[in-house]
Amino acid sequence: MDSNGAIALASAVESAASKYNDLPVSVTDAVAQIIADRIVLQQAVAKTPGGIVTVKEADRRVDKVGGAFHDICAAWASLAEFLPQGQDAQVLMDRVFSDGRRFVNLKVKEEWAAIETKLSTIDREGLATRIDAIGAAPVFGLLAQMHAVYGAVIGTTAAPEEAPEVRDSKDALLDSLRAYVIQVAGTVKRGKPETAMRADALLRPVREWEGTKPAKDKAGNEEAPAGAASGPATSEG
């Protein structure tokens, strides 16, 4: 789970708990710790360049940078009859941008695939030297960086490694969520169905989050707050 998911899950848990004013102290303390850890994580993310990137923002960035890269190549290519750099740019237009600017208007995963193909073509055909010739290397590097984030945000590729302070804060929040699951499960009393119903409602955000994960993640992901998927256990008393 990335920081964005951890913050969203914590907020959902807090919202579920706020509907009850008679929770045991052990549960209210667990919720208070979740709130404190969520705030710390949000502050850590805010200090990180770029912060948490949404799909919409990642798409906007890739559109802007990808479009600019196309436009730089197109501008140079218009001078192909006069300058050797223009001829380099024309090769890029022919090999990389034969579809023009249409790729920026594709649906999210289709656009990611289109850019992935372009980047692969540049690498496979050794076109980086032509990009250098027209001075577009910084823009090309930025596009590759934005593309990696784009893939991570939409789930096409693995998420990039988070900054240490963000990762540590996220881990602390996930620990608090696990403790919350344990405390809520411990409030269920045999012969008192209302306690089971309350626990079910309190753990629903965690259970619903687990239900959205791909099957391959469920088998070996140790980040998930354990104990909520199969419902709360029943205790004596």
N, C-alpha and C positions, 0 to 999 in steps of 0.2 A: 504494500500500500504506500502511495506517495503522500507527501504532506497535504496536498489538496484533499485527498480522500480521507486522511486522518482528521482534518479539521471539519470536514463535512459530516463524518460519522459522529464526532464528538458533539457537534451542534445538534444533530438529530437526537442523540441520547439525552442531552440536556433538555431539549424540548419535551421529550416523552416524560422525563422525571418531573418537570415543572407542573404537570397536570395533577400531581398528588401533593397534598399538604400534611400527610400523616405517615410519611416514610420513616423507617427506622433510622436511628442516628448513623448506623454503619453505612447505609446507602446514601444518606445526605452528605456524609463526609466524603464518600467515594465520588459523588457528583461534583462536590466543591473542588476536589483535586483535579478532576477532568477539566473543569472550567479554568482553573489556574494554569494547568499545563497547556491547554488550547491557546490561551492568551500568550504564553511564552513562545509557543510555536509560531503563532501569527506574527509576533514581533520579530522573531528570527527570520521568517520569510520576508518580511517587509524590508529588512536590512540587506537582503540578498539581491544583487543586480538581476532585474527581470522579474523577481518575485514568482508567484504562482501564475502560470500561463494557462488561460482557458482555451478551448478549441477555437472560439471566435477570434481571440486575440492572436493565436498562433496562425490562423488562416489569414488574418489581416496582414501580419508581418511577412508571411511567405508571398502573398499577393504583391505587396509593395516592393520587396527586394527582388523577387523573380521578375516582376514587370520592369523594374529599373534595369536589371541585367539585360533583358531583351532589348530595351530601348537603347542602351549604350551600344550594343552590338549592331542594332539597326542603323543607328546614326553613323557609325563608322563604315558600315557596309555601303551606305549611300555615296561614300567617297572612294569606292573601290577602283574607279577608273583613274584616280589621281594619286592615291597613296597605297603603299604596300600594307599598311595597317588596315586599310579598308578592305583589301583582299583577304586578310586574315579574318576580319569580321564577317565577310561574306561566307567564308567556309563555316564559321560558327552558325550563321543564319541557316545555311543549307543543312548542316548536320544536326544542330541542336534545336533550332527554332523554325523548323519547316512548317509547324502548325501555327506560327505567329504567336499572338498573345492569348490565344483562346484558352490555354491551360489554366490561367488564373480564374477563369469562370467555371471550372469544373467543380463537381461535388468534392467534398473533403478528401475522401480516400482515393478518388480518381485523380485529383490534383496531386496528391502525394505520389501516386504511382507514376504520373507523367513526369514529375520533377526527378524522381528516382531514376527514370529512364534517361533523362537528359544528363544527369550527373554521371551515370554509368557510361554513357556515350563519350563524354568528355574524358573520362579516365581511360577507357578502352582504346580510344583513338589518339590519345596523347595530345589533346587540344589545349592543354593548359598553357603551352607556350604561345599560342595564338591569343589567348586571353591576356597573358602578360603583355603582349605586343600592343594591345589597345588600352592598357592601363586599367583593366577591369578586374584584376586579381583580388583586390579587397572586397569588391561586391560579390564576386564568385565565392570567396571564402565565407562571407556573411550568409549567402544563400545556403551553402552547405550546412552551416551552423543552425540556421533557422529551420532547415529541412529536418535535421535530426530531432530538434525539439518538437516540430510538427508531428513527426511520426510517433514520438513518445506520448504526446498529448492525446492523439486520436487512437492510440493503442496498436499502431502498426508495428512499432519497434519497441524495444525495451526503454524504460525511462532512464534519462541520464542520471549519473550519480549526483546526489544532493550535497550541498556544502556541509561540512562536519557539524557546525552548530545547528543547522536545520535538521540534520539526521538525528543528532542526539536529542533535540527537543521533541522530534516526532516519536522516537523510541520511548521517551518518558511518557508521552501522551498515550501511546499504545499500551504501556504497562498499566496506566491508570484505568484504561478501558477494560483490561483483563481483570483488574481488581474489582471493578464495578460489577462485571458479570458474576464473579464469585460471590460478592456480597448480596446481589439481588437473588441469586439462586438459593442462598442460605436463608432467605426470608420465607420460603415456601414451607408451609406446615401441613402435615398429614391431617386430613379431616377438615381442613379449612380451604375449600376450593377458591374462595375469594383471594387468598394469598397467591395461588397459582395463576389466577387470571391477572392479578396485578403484575406479577413477575413476567408473565408473557408479554404484557403491554410494554413494560420497561425494557425488555430485551428485544422487542420487535425491530428497532433500527439496526441492531447488530445482526440479527438473523436475516433481515432483508438484504443487508450489505453482503453477507456471505453468499446469499442466493444469487447475487449478480456476478460473482466471480466465475471466470472460465473454469471448466472441470479440471484442467491440468494444474490450475493453481490450488485447488482445494486439496489435492493430495499431499502437497509438500510445502505449503506456505505457512510459516510459523509466525507471521505477523498478525494474523487474525486473532481478535479477542476470543479465546477458546471458551466453549461451554454453552454457547447460545444456540447453535445450529439445531440441536435435538430437543430444545426446550429445557426449562429449569427442572432440576432434580427435586425430589420431595424429601424433606428432613423430618425427623421426629420432633414431637413437642406440641 
